[in-house]
Amino acid sequence: MFFSTPFHILICVSDCLGFVKERVGYVLSLTSSICVGDIWSQGGIAIFGILVYWIDNDFKLRERLVAAIPFSSVRHTGPELEAATKLACASMGIGEYKQLKDADGDWLAEMEDTVCDSVHCTVSDNASNIVNGWLCFDGHECVAHTLALIVKAFLEQPRVKKVFAKLRGMTGHFNHSVIGVKLLYEILKRNGLAKSKPPQDNDTRSGWGGAFKQAKWYHQNKVAVKMYDIEHPTKTANAVPNLDGSVYKDHQLTNDEWEILRESLYILNHPTILVDLLQGAHYPTASLVLPLIGKLAHIADEATSLKYEGKPVTVVLPDVVDARKKLLKGVTDRYFTDLMDCKVEDFSVATILDPRYKSFKFKCANKWMRGNLTREKAVAWTRKAYDSDWKPKPKPVESTDSNPSQKKVKHNVVTVASYLADSDDEEFDTVASEGEVEKDELSIYLSLPDVPLDTYLLKWWKSQEVELPSLSRMARQFLGVPATTAGVERAFSKVTFMHSDLRKRLSEGSIEHSIMASMNTAEFD
């Protein structure tokens, strides 16, 4: 009788998964978790992935996948996502989430739910289902996805929109016309340019990253494309239409449109750099959000001089100037005017706890953050969190005074009002009674000068662990918050590879086990 041995990977997966859950559960029991989640779907199956982040005792940024939940048979609604999140977290020791029983052992409608208390904050995309599902948690939406909405206003400017639509049309031609691509390669070679095709704009997650890469290709290969405009009618005869029935000549750019493309790149280059920095996997990103958003507001201001690839450039075309104004309005509205305090508080505290930026001296901080978001407000939030959760409790003072009501205990008393009065660092010192100056760790830290921008943040905090032990633990909590959902999207790239590599034969359950083992066993000995 024919016998097929079990696939060796699947034999190991179950054991690996049990080991992973045990180790991850132990690690997460030592910290307040930061959860990042998203849903992946392909070929009729769906996975709800949840990652957790923290900074460990060695001041290293850590990331673990705690759940890859099969989700194709579940409605992707807010309540379903909330319940799935809490069950997954509780299974890893992040709080408890279970149905209660009465004295007779019968199930009650109430749930024992401590998951929210065990999660410091959450990060999700801007989809309404997960935003609503995670309303019970403190948290914010992915900065990269929010920037996509801001940049969309730039790309919706009528003439700019028309130019980018034409780029997609030309790209469609090059991606299905064999004769056209052959001629393009010949022209590129004649002009000493690298053999390449324009990338397709299929970046559905960020909404504009693909458009920027495509536009940059056309800008860099403008000479070859304009020569193709001249040579292709006689050699390709527009014989192969695009899927929408259009032909290449319908999408050729005029000279004015080439200029709109060029000046648009000067602006869009900056949010592209910003997103790349905020999606970093090996350094804290929460404290970079306000400095980088401030820089983007500065770039979007039409009074600002620009550089592109190290060279001074100008933006003068009325259509691009108009689009630039829309970009500035989007940045200031979403981050400095309309954003709720609860959505920006963690970013503000993280910025204060970053010794490079704690003085809020980064680009345009005062100009664009005046009003709803100020340094004084950020310091007040930091003070509130420190006093509430991180400040060491004062030791009781024994007194032999026969009239203790006349004796004042000396300990540091700092109010939020004292921090709202002035942003000068000298005002952060607290003067105690009897002429003695007493400082707690936060006051000492705020009185320190800012460090150079190239300082490695986590290494600096590790060096302060002895002098500022409580504040360093607080810094680990707030600096561990990621600015974006890039981590879970990187995990989904692995899921896509697994699903495709095994010819789409993996079930949701098999994918769950495989991705959990793959992403979580590398660093466990």
C-alpha positions in Angstrom: 0.0 0.0 0.0 1.3 3.5 -0.9 2.3 5.6 2.1 3.2 9.3 2.0 5.3 10.6 4.9 4.0 13.7 6.6 5.5 17.0 5.4 8.3 17.7 7.8 7.4 21.4 8.3 3.9 20.6 9.4 5.2 18.1 11.9 7.2 20.8 13.6 4.6 23.5 13.4 2.4 22.3 16.3 5.3 21.9 18.7 6.8 25.2 17.7 3.5 27.0 18.2 3.1 25.6 21.7 6.7 26.7 22.5 6.1 30.1 21.0 2.9 30.8 23.0 4.6 29.8 26.2 7.6 32.0 25.6 5.7 35.0 24.2 3.2 34.7 27.1 6.0 34.9 29.6 7.6 37.9 28.0 4.4 39.8 27.7 3.5 39.2 31.3 6.5 41.5 32.2 5.2 44.6 30.3 2.2 46.5 29.3 1.6 45.6 25.7 1.2 47.7 22.6 -1.0 46.0 20.0 -0.9 46.5 16.2 -3.5 44.8 14.0 -4.8 44.4 10.5 -6.7 42.0 8.3 -5.1 40.1 5.3 -7.2 38.4 2.7 -6.5 36.5 -0.5 -8.1 33.7 -2.5 -11.2 33.5 -0.3 -9.4 33.2 3.0 -8.7 35.9 5.6 -6.3 36.3 8.6 -6.6 38.8 11.4 -3.1 39.5 12.6 -2.1 41.1 15.9 1.5 42.1 16.8 2.7 43.4 20.1 5.6 45.7 20.7 7.7 46.6 23.7 11.2 47.7 24.7 12.9 45.1 26.9 15.2 45.4 29.9 18.2 45.7 27.6 16.5 48.6 25.8 16.0 46.7 22.6 12.9 47.2 20.6 10.9 43.9 20.4 8.1 42.7 18.2 6.1 39.5 18.4 3.1 38.1 16.5 0.6 37.0 19.1 -2.3 36.0 16.8 -3.0 35.1 13.2 -6.7 34.4 13.6 -8.7 32.6 10.8 -11.3 35.2 9.8 -13.0 34.3 6.6 -16.1 32.9 8.3 -16.4 35.9 10.6 -18.0 39.2 9.8 -15.4 41.9 9.8 -17.4 44.2 12.1 -16.2 46.2 15.1 -17.7 43.9 17.7 -16.2 40.8 16.1 -12.8 42.5 15.9 -13.0 43.6 19.5 -13.9 40.1 20.8 -11.3 38.4 18.6 -8.6 40.8 19.9 -9.5 40.3 23.5 -9.6 36.5 23.2 -6.2 36.5 21.4 -4.6 38.8 24.0 -6.0 36.8 26.9 -4.7 33.6 25.4 -1.2 35.1 25.6 -1.6 36.3 29.1 -2.4 39.9 28.2 -5.3 40.3 30.7 -8.2 38.0 31.1 -11.3 37.7 28.9 -13.7 34.9 29.9 -17.4 34.4 30.7 -18.3 34.3 34.3 -20.4 31.7 36.2 -22.8 32.2 39.1 -22.7 30.3 42.4 -24.6 27.4 40.8 -22.0 27.1 38.0 -24.4 28.5 35.3 -22.9 30.9 32.7 -23.6 34.6 33.1 -23.9 37.2 30.4 -21.1 39.2 31.9 -17.5 38.8 30.9 -14.4 39.1 33.1 -12.5 41.6 31.0 -9.1 43.0 32.0 -7.5 43.1 28.5 -7.9 46.9 28.1 -6.2 47.5 31.4 -3.2 45.4 30.2 -2.8 47.1 26.8 -1.0 50.4 26.8 -2.3 51.4 23.4 -3.2 50.1 20.0 -2.3 51.1 16.4 -4.5 50.3 13.4 -5.2 51.5 9.9 -8.0 54.0 9.3 -10.7 51.4 8.3 -13.9 52.1 10.3 -14.4 48.5 11.4 -11.1 48.2 13.3 -11.2 51.8 14.5 -14.7 51.1 16.0 -13.7 47.7 17.2 -10.7 49.1 19.2 -12.6 52.1 20.7 -12.3 50.4 24.1 -8.5 50.8 23.9 -6.4 53.9 24.0 -4.5 54.3 20.7 -4.2 56.0 17.3 -4.4 55.3 13.6 -1.4 54.5 11.4 0.4 57.7 10.5 1.3 56.3 7.0 -2.4 55.7 6.3 -3.4 59.2 7.6 -0.7 60.7 5.4 -2.2 58.9 2.5 -5.4 60.8 3.1 -3.5 64.1 3.3 -1.5 63.5 0.1 -4.7 62.5 -1.7 -5.8 66.1 -1.4 -2.7 67.1 -3.4 -3.3 64.4 -6.0 -6.9 65.4 -6.4 -6.0 68.9 -7.7 -7.6 68.7 -11.3 -4.5 69.2 -13.5 -2.2 67.2 -11.2 -4.8 64.4 -11.1 -4.9 64.4 -15.0 -1.1 64.1 -15.2 -1.0 61.1 -12.9 -3.9 59.5 -14.7 -1.9 59.8 -17.9 1.1 58.1 -16.3 -1.1 55.1 -15.4 -2.3 55.0 -19.0 1.2 55.0 -20.4 2.3 52.4 -17.9 -0.6 50.2 -18.9 0.7 50.4 -22.5 4.2 49.4 -21.5 3.0 46.5 -19.4 1.1 44.7 -22.2 2.7 45.8 -25.5 5.6 43.6 -26.2 6.6 45.6 -29.3 6.3 48.8 -27.3 8.5 47.6 -24.5 11.2 46.4 -26.9 11.3 49.8 -28.5 11.4 51.5 -25.1 14.4 49.3 -24.1 16.2 50.3 -27.4 15.7 54.0 -26.7 16.8 53.7 -23.1 20.0 51.9 -24.2 20.7 54.6 -26.9 20.5 57.3 -24.2 22.7 55.5 -21.7 19.8 54.8 -19.3 19.1 51.6 -17.4 16.8 49.0 -18.9 13.6 49.2 -17.0 9.8 49.6 -17.3 7.7 52.1 -15.3 6.4 50.5 -12.1 2.6 49.9 -11.9 0.7 52.1 -9.5 -1.0 49.3 -7.5 -0.1 50.4 -4.0 -3.6 50.2 -2.6 -2.5 50.3 1.0 -0.8 53.7 1.1 -2.8 55.1 -1.8 0.1 57.2 -3.3 3.5 55.5 -2.7 3.1 53.6 -6.0 2.1 56.8 -7.8 5.2 58.5 -6.6 7.5 55.7 -7.7 5.8 55.7 -11.1 6.1 59.5 -11.5 9.8 59.4 -10.5 10.5 56.8 -13.2 9.0 59.0 -15.9 10.8 62.1 -14.6 14.2 60.2 -14.7 13.5 58.7 -18.1 11.8 61.8 -19.6 14.2 62.0 -22.6 13.6 58.3 -23.6 9.8 58.6 -23.2 9.6 61.8 -25.3 11.7 60.0 -28.0 9.3 57.0 -27.8 6.4 59.5 -28.4 8.0 60.3 -31.7 9.1 56.8 -32.8 6.3 54.5 -31.6 3.5 55.5 -34.1 5.4 54.0 -37.0 6.7 50.9 -35.2 3.7 50.0 -33.0 0.9 51.7 -34.8 -1.1 51.9 -31.6 -2.3 48.4 -32.5 -2.6 47.2 -28.9 -5.1 49.2 -26.9 -5.2 49.3 -23.1 -7.9 47.4 -21.2 -10.1 50.6 -21.2 -9.8 50.8 -25.0 -7.4 53.8 -24.9 -4.1 53.8 -26.9 -0.7 55.3 -26.0 -1.2 58.6 -27.8 -4.3 59.3 -25.6 -1.9 59.5 -22.6 1.1 61.4 -23.9 2.1 64.3 -21.7 2.3 67.8 -23.1 5.2 70.0 -22.2 3.2 71.8 -19.6 2.2 68.5 -18.1 5.8 67.4 -17.9 6.5 70.5 -15.9 3.6 69.8 -13.5 5.0 66.3 -13.0 8.4 67.7 -12.2 7.2 70.2 -9.7 4.8 67.7 -8.1 7.8 65.4 -7.5 9.5 68.1 -5.6 6.7 68.1 -3.1 5.8 64.4 -2.9 9.4 63.4 -2.3 9.0 64.7 1.3 6.0 62.7 2.5 7.7 59.6 0.9 10.8 60.1 2.9 8.7 60.7 6.0 6.8 57.5 5.7 10.0 55.5 5.1 11.4 56.9 8.3 8.3 56.2 10.3 8.1 52.6 9.1 11.5 51.7 10.5 11.6 48.4 12.3 14.8 48.8 14.5 14.3 52.1 16.2 11.5 54.0 18.1 9.2 55.9 15.8 6.6 57.5 18.1 8.9 60.4 19.1 9.6 61.1 15.4 5.9 61.8 14.4 5.6 65.4 15.6 9.1 66.5 14.4 8.5 64.9 11.0 4.9 66.2 10.6 6.2 69.7 11.6 8.8 69.4 8.8 6.1 68.3 6.3 4.0 71.4 7.3 7.1 73.5 6.7 7.7 71.9 3.3 4.0 72.4 2.3 4.2 76.1 3.1 4.7 77.9 -0.2 7.1 80.3 1.4 9.6 77.5 2.0 12.5 77.0 -0.4 12.8 73.4 -1.5 15.6 71.0 -2.5 15.3 67.9 -4.6 18.1 65.3 -4.6 20.3 67.9 -3.0 19.7 70.7 -5.5 17.6 73.9 -5.0 14.3 73.8 -6.9 11.3 76.0 -7.2 7.5 75.4 -7.4 5.9 78.2 -9.5 3.2 76.6 -11.6 -0.3 77.7 -10.3 -1.7 74.2 -10.3 1.1 72.8 -8.2 1.1 75.8 -5.9 -2.6 75.2 -5.4 -2.0 71.5 -4.7 0.7 72.5 -2.2 -1.7 74.6 -0.3 -4.1 71.7 -0.1 -1.3 69.6 1.3 -0.6 72.1 4.0 -4.2 72.4 5.0 -4.5 68.6 5.2 -1.4 68.4 7.5 -2.4 71.2 9.8 -6.1 70.1 10.0 -5.4 66.5 10.7 -2.5 66.9 13.2 -2.7 70.4 14.7 -6.4 71.4 14.5 -8.9 68.6 14.4 -7.0 65.7 16.0 -8.4 64.7 19.4 -6.1 64.9 22.4 -6.4 61.2 23.0 -5.0 60.5 19.5 -1.9 62.7 19.9 -1.1 62.3 23.6 1.1 59.3 23.2 3.1 61.0 20.4 3.5 64.1 22.6 4.7 62.2 25.6 7.1 60.2 23.4 8.5 63.5 22.0 9.1 64.9 25.5 10.8 61.6 26.4 13.1 61.9 23.4 16.1 63.9 24.6 16.7 65.0 21.0 13.4 66.7 20.6 12.1 67.4 24.2 12.5 71.2 23.8 10.2 71.2 20.7 12.8 73.1 18.8 12.2 71.1 15.6 11.1 72.7 12.4 8.0 74.8 12.6 6.9 73.5 16.0 5.8 76.9 17.2 4.2 78.1 13.9 2.0 75.0 13.2 1.5 73.6 16.7 0.3 76.8 18.4 -3.1 76.3 19.9 -4.3 72.7 20.2 -0.8 71.2 20.6 2.0 73.0 22.4 5.1 72.0 24.3 3.4 73.0 27.6 0.5 70.7 26.9 2.9 67.9 26.0 4.8 68.4 29.3 1.6 68.5 31.2 0.6 65.1 29.7 4.0 63.7 30.5 3.8 65.0 34.1 0.3 63.5 34.6 1.4 60.1 33.3 4.6 60.2 35.4 3.0 61.3 38.6 0.1 58.8 38.2 1.9 55.6 37.1 5.7 55.9 37.3 6.8 58.3 40.0 8.2 56.5 43.1 6.0 56.8 46.1 7.5 59.1 48.8 8.9 57.3 51.8 7.0 57.9 55.0 8.8 60.3 57.3 9.0 59.5 61.0 8.5 62.5 63.2 9.2 62.9 67.0 7.6 66.3 67.0 4.9 66.4 69.7 2.8 68.6 67.4 3.1 66.9 64.0 0.5 69.2 62.5 3.0 72.0 62.6 5.6 69.9 60.7 5.6 69.9 56.9 6.9 66.8 55.2 9.5 67.6 52.5 8.7 66.1 49.2 8.4 67.3 45.7 5.0 68.7 44.7 4.7 69.6 41.0 1.4 70.8 39.5 0.4 70.8 35.9 -0.2 74.6 36.2 3.5 75.2 36.9 4.3 73.6 33.6 1.7 75.5 31.7 3.1 78.8 32.8 6.2 78.9 30.7 8.1 76.7 28.3 11.5 77.7 29.6 13.3 74.7 31.0 14.4 76.6 34.0 10.8 76.8 35.1 10.6 73.1 35.4 12.5 73.1 38.7 10.4 72.8 41.8 11.3 74.8 44.9 10.3 73.0 48.1 9.7 74.5 51.5 12.5 75.9 53.7 14.5 77.1 50.7 15.5 73.7 49.6 15.3 72.8 45.9 13.9 69.3 45.3 13.7 67.7 41.9 12.1 64.4 40.9 13.4 62.4 37.9 11.2 64.2 35.3 12.2 67.6 36.5 15.9 66.6 36.4 15.4 65.2 32.9 13.6 68.3 31.6 16.4 70.5 32.9 19.0 68.6 30.8 20.1 70.1 27.4 18.9 68.4 24.3 21.3 65.9 22.9 22.6 65.8 19.3 20.2 64.5 16.7 22.4 61.6 15.8 22.2 60.2 19.3 21.0 56.6 19.5 17.9 57.0 21.5 17.7 53.6 23.3 21.4 53.6 24.1 21.1 57.0 25.7 18.2 55.9 27.9 20.1 52.8 28.9 22.9 55.0 30.1 20.4 56.9 32.3 19.0 53.8 33.9 20.8 54.4 37.2 20.2 58.1 37.4 16.6 58.0 36.2 15.4 54.5 36.9 11.6 55.3 37.0 11.6 57.6 34.1 13.7 55.2 32.0 11.0 52.6 32.5 8.3 55.1 31.5 10.4 55.9 28.4 10.5 52.3 27.4 6.7 52.2 27.5 6.0 55.3 25.5 8.9 55.0 23.0 7.9 51.4 22.2 4.7 52.6 20.5 5.1 52.3 16.7 3.9 55.2 14.5 2.5 52.9 11.7 1.1 49.4 11.1 4.2 48.6 8.9 5.1 45.6 11.2 1.8 43.7 10.6 2.0 44.5 6.9 5.5 43.0 6.8 4.0 39.9 8.5 1.3 39.7 5.9 4.0 39.8 3.2 5.3 36.5 4.7 1.7 35.2 4.8 1.3 36.0 1.1 4.5 34.2 0.3 3.5 31.1 2.3 0.1 31.0 0.7 1.5 31.3 -2.8 4.6 29.2 -2.3 2.5 26.2 -1.3 0.2 26.8 -4.3 -2.6 28.2 -2.2 -3.2 24.8 -0.5 -2.7 26.1 3.1 -5.9 26.4 5.1 -6.4 29.4 7.4 -5.5 27.2 10.4 -2.3 26.0 8.7 -1.3 29.6 7.9 -2.0 30.6 11.5 0.4 27.9 12.9 3.0 28.5 10.2 3.3 32.3 10.5 3.2 32.2 14.3 6.1 29.7 14.3 8.0 31.5 11.5 7.9 35.0 13.1 8.4 34.1 16.7 11.0 31.4 17.0 14.0 33.1 15.5 15.3 34.8 18.7 14.3 32.1 21.2 17.1 29.7 22.1 
